[in-house]
Amino acid sequence: VGDYMIANIIGAVIAAAVGLLIAFANYIFSKKVLLKSPEKYSGSFVIRQILQVAYLVLVYFIGSKTQIADLAYLLVGAVAGMTVPMFFFTKKLLLLNDTIKTKKTEREDKTDG
């Protein structure tokens, strides 16, 4: 494996690691919105998308201007880094949402009964 290929792989891994941080930041933000005001959760989608798109644009411009690694490797790494952890974080948010709904229903049952 040549030096160029190693640079591509390292670039993809770094882009994926930063993508993971973006996904985690989106999870933390979503969790705070869900806990504080669940009715505003769907509106937070725009902010999460802006963060993800901004990261991809940044990767594109850094990759195309610096020639650190092949742009395709960087973009695939960035997308994979944001997408794969999202499945785990989404599952955690769904479980949290179910817990919030259950507690809300229990409180309503206590006040009704």
ChimeraX attribute file (.defattr): number of C-alpha atoms within 10 A of each C-alpha:
attribute: neighborCount
match mode: 1-to-1
recipient: residues
	/A:1	5
	/A:2	6
	/A:3	8
	/A:4	12
	/A:5	13
	/A:6	12
	/A:7	15
	/A:8	19
	/A:9	17
	/A:10	17
	/A:11	22
	/A:12	25
	/A:13	19
	/A:14	16
	/A:15	25
	/A:16	24
	/A:17	17
	/A:18	17
	/A:19	25
	/A:20	22
	/A:21	15
	/A:22	22
	/A:23	23
	/A:24	16
	/A:25	14
	/A:26	22
	/A:27	20
	/A:28	14
	/A:29	15
	/A:30	23
	/A:31	20
	/A:32	13
	/A:33	17
	/A:34	19
	/A:35	13
	/A:36	11
	/A:37	10
	/A:38	16
	/A:39	10
	/A:40	12
	/A:41	16
	/A:42	11
	/A:43	11
	/A:44	14
	/A:45	12
	/A:46	10
	/A:47	12
	/A:48	18
	/A:49	12
	/A:50	11
	/A:51	14
	/A:52	19
	/A:53	11
	/A:54	12
	/A:55	20
	/A:56	20
	/A:57	12
	/A:58	12
	/A:59	18
	/A:60	16
	/A:61	13
	/A:62	15
	/A:63	19
	/A:64	15
	/A:65	10
	/A:66	10
	/A:67	10
	/A:68	15
	/A:69	20
	/A:70	18
	/A:71	21
	/A:72	14
	/A:73	21
	/A:74	27
	/A:75	22
	/A:76	16
	/A:77	26
	/A:78	27
	/A:79	19
	/A:80	19
	/A:81	23
	/A:82	25
	/A:83	16
	/A:84	14
	/A:85	17
	/A:86	18
	/A:87	12
	/A:88	11
	/A:89	18
	/A:90	14
	/A:91	11
	/A:92	14
	/A:93	17
	/A:94	11
	/A:95	12
	/A:96	15
	/A:97	16
	/A:98	12
	/A:99	12
	/A:100	15
	/A:101	13
	/A:102	12
	/A:103	12
	/A:104	12
	/A:105	12
	/A:106	12
	/A:107	12
	/A:108	11
	/A:109	10
	/A:110	9
	/A:111	8
	/A:112	7
	/A:113	6
